[in-house]
Amino acid sequence: MGYRVDQKTHIHSELGLVMPRLASFAAALAGTEEASKGLMKATRNQVLARAGKERGHTPLLLWAFSLMYALWTSRMKPQQGEKAPAANARLFQPRSLQSADAAAVAQIARFIAQLSPELRGTLHLVYGERLSYDEVAEIFAIPVSAVMTRLARCHAVLLQFEDQGASASRSLGPAQRQSHEKPRTREWAA
């Protein structure tokens, strides 16, 4: 996989446009602000160093996502048997919130933070970036069925997370419970 480059001078401006999207993916993989900044810097340096040398037919964003994942895997991914460091839920909250939505968004951010880095990354690319399963599979260098399995695991963890919230709601008094209960649905967009 290589980036299709017409002129090397355009790489800086094009890379500048995709940096916010790369930052979100770095946060999903790294889980902490400091680690995601380091991953962003390393990815930017790799893209700039390799852009003129590699030829391919992949758009810059997908190629940069692939490079970032490869860098994370080689430098930051916990070894087998090691537990990934706890992710900072604040990284998964939008910067501007309406106060009515703040509690729900914070709860979703806590759910995302408890996922493994691979699941957070997959969730981000499919639902946040709206990439196809094929594109996500290419970025992670895994089969499409593995992408689907990761999403199914995310959904299963979400159900457990919702069930924990429901059991906490049952321990509240009747007046408090009404304000915390929301209708549950078990449907997700594919």
C-alpha positions as CSV (number, residue, x, y, z in Angstrom):
1,M,0.0,0.0,0.0
2,G,1.5,3.3,-1.0
3,Y,0.2,6.8,-1.3
4,R,-0.6,8.1,-4.8
5,V,1.3,11.3,-5.1
6,D,1.2,13.7,-8.0
7,Q,3.5,16.3,-6.7
8,K,5.5,16.2,-3.5
9,T,4.7,19.8,-2.6
10,H,1.0,18.9,-2.3
11,I,1.7,16.4,0.5
12,H,2.1,19.1,3.2
13,S,-1.2,20.8,2.4
14,E,-3.1,17.5,2.0
15,L,-1.6,16.1,5.2
16,G,-2.6,19.2,7.1
17,L,-6.2,18.6,6.0
18,V,-6.2,15.0,7.4
19,M,-4.4,15.7,10.6
20,P,-7.6,16.1,12.7
21,R,-8.9,12.8,11.5
22,L,-5.5,11.1,12.2
23,A,-5.6,12.7,15.7
24,S,-8.9,11.0,16.5
25,F,-7.6,7.6,15.3
26,A,-4.4,8.1,17.3
27,A,-6.5,8.8,20.4
28,A,-8.5,5.6,19.8
29,L,-5.4,3.5,19.5
30,A,-3.2,5.1,22.2
31,G,-5.9,6.0,24.7
32,T,-3.9,8.8,26.4
33,E,-3.3,12.4,25.2
34,E,0.5,12.1,25.5
35,A,0.8,8.8,23.7
36,S,-1.6,9.9,20.9
37,K,0.6,13.1,20.4
38,G,3.7,10.9,20.1
39,L,1.9,8.6,17.6
40,M,0.7,11.6,15.6
41,K,4.2,13.0,15.3
42,A,5.7,9.6,14.3
43,T,3.0,9.1,11.7
44,R,3.5,12.6,10.3
45,N,7.2,12.0,10.0
46,Q,6.7,8.6,8.3
47,V,4.2,10.0,5.8
48,L,6.6,12.9,4.9
49,A,9.6,10.6,4.6
50,R,7.9,7.9,2.5
51,A,5.5,10.0,0.4
52,G,7.9,10.6,-2.4
53,K,9.4,7.1,-2.4
54,E,6.3,4.9,-2.5
55,R,3.9,4.6,-5.3
56,G,0.5,3.1,-5.0
57,H,-3.2,3.7,-5.5
58,T,-4.3,4.4,-2.0
59,P,-5.7,7.8,-0.9
60,L,-3.5,9.7,1.6
61,L,-5.9,9.3,4.6
62,L,-6.1,5.5,4.3
63,W,-2.4,5.1,3.8
64,A,-1.7,7.3,6.8
65,F,-4.2,5.3,8.9
66,S,-2.3,2.1,7.9
67,L,1.1,3.7,8.7
68,M,-0.2,4.9,12.1
69,Y,-1.6,1.4,13.0
70,A,1.7,-0.2,11.9
71,L,3.6,2.3,14.1
72,W,1.3,1.7,17.0
73,T,1.7,-2.0,16.7
74,S,5.5,-1.9,16.5
75,R,6.0,0.7,19.2
76,M,3.1,1.0,21.6
77,K,0.9,-2.1,21.5
78,P,0.9,-4.1,24.7
79,Q,2.7,-7.4,24.4
80,Q,0.6,-10.6,24.6
81,G,-0.5,-11.1,28.2
82,E,0.0,-7.5,29.1
83,K,-3.0,-5.3,29.7
84,A,-3.4,-2.1,27.8
85,P,-3.2,1.0,30.0
86,A,-6.5,2.6,30.9
87,A,-7.8,5.0,28.3
88,N,-8.8,8.5,29.1
89,A,-12.6,8.8,28.5
90,R,-12.2,12.6,28.0
91,L,-10.5,11.9,24.7
92,F,-13.7,10.4,23.3
93,Q,-16.0,13.3,24.1
94,P,-16.7,16.0,21.6
95,R,-15.4,19.4,22.5
96,S,-18.8,21.2,22.3
97,L,-21.7,19.7,24.2
98,Q,-25.1,20.8,25.1
99,S,-25.6,20.4,28.8
100,A,-28.6,18.1,28.3
101,D,-26.5,15.6,26.3
102,A,-23.4,15.8,28.5
103,A,-24.3,12.9,30.8
104,A,-25.2,10.6,28.0
105,V,-22.1,11.5,26.0
106,A,-19.9,11.0,29.0
107,Q,-21.4,7.6,29.6
108,I,-20.7,6.6,25.9
109,A,-17.1,8.0,26.3
110,R,-16.6,5.8,29.4
111,F,-17.8,2.8,27.4
112,I,-15.4,3.5,24.5
113,A,-12.5,4.0,26.9
114,Q,-13.0,0.6,28.4
115,L,-12.6,-1.2,25.0
116,S,-9.3,-2.6,23.9
117,P,-7.3,-0.3,21.5
118,E,-8.1,-2.6,18.5
119,L,-11.8,-2.4,19.2
120,R,-11.7,1.4,19.8
121,G,-9.8,1.8,16.5
122,T,-12.2,-0.4,14.6
123,L,-15.2,1.4,16.1
124,H,-13.7,4.8,15.2
125,L,-12.9,3.8,11.6
126,V,-16.3,2.2,10.9
127,Y,-18.6,4.6,12.7
128,G,-16.5,7.7,13.2
129,E,-14.8,7.8,9.8
130,R,-17.5,5.9,7.9
131,L,-15.0,3.7,6.2
132,S,-16.1,0.5,4.5
133,Y,-15.3,-2.9,6.1
134,D,-12.9,-3.5,3.2
135,E,-11.0,-0.3,3.9
136,V,-10.8,-1.0,7.6
137,A,-9.6,-4.5,6.9
138,E,-6.9,-3.1,4.7
139,I,-5.8,-0.6,7.3
140,F,-5.5,-3.3,10.0
141,A,-4.2,-6.0,7.6
142,I,-6.9,-8.4,8.7
143,P,-9.8,-10.2,6.9
144,V,-13.2,-8.4,6.6
145,S,-14.6,-11.1,8.9
146,A,-12.3,-10.0,11.6
147,V,-13.6,-6.4,11.3
148,M,-17.1,-7.8,11.7
149,T,-16.1,-9.8,14.7
150,R,-14.6,-6.8,16.3
151,L,-17.8,-4.8,15.8
152,A,-19.8,-7.7,17.3
153,R,-17.6,-7.6,20.3
154,C,-18.1,-3.9,20.7
155,H,-21.9,-4.5,20.6
156,A,-21.7,-7.2,23.2
157,V,-19.6,-5.0,25.5
158,L,-22.1,-2.2,25.0
159,L,-25.0,-4.5,26.1
160,Q,-23.0,-5.4,29.2
161,F,-22.3,-1.7,29.8
162,E,-26.0,-0.9,29.4
163,D,-27.0,-3.7,31.8
164,Q,-24.6,-2.4,34.4
165,G,-26.3,1.0,34.1
166,A,-29.7,-0.6,34.4
167,S,-28.7,-2.5,37.5
168,A,-27.4,0.8,39.1
169,S,-30.6,2.5,38.2
170,R,-32.6,-0.3,40.0
171,S,-30.7,0.6,43.2
172,L,-32.0,4.2,43.1
173,G,-35.2,5.3,44.7
174,P,-38.4,5.5,42.6
175,A,-38.2,9.3,42.0
176,Q,-34.5,9.1,41.0
177,R,-35.1,6.0,38.9
178,Q,-37.6,7.8,36.6
179,S,-35.1,10.5,35.7
180,H,-32.3,7.9,34.9
181,E,-34.4,5.3,32.9
182,K,-34.4,5.5,29.2
183,P,-35.9,3.1,26.7
184,R,-33.4,0.5,25.6
185,T,-33.1,-0.7,22.0
186,R,-30.8,-3.4,20.7
187,E,-30.6,-2.2,17.2
188,W,-27.4,-0.9,15.6
189,A,-26.7,0.4,12.2
190,A,-24.5,-1.9,10.2
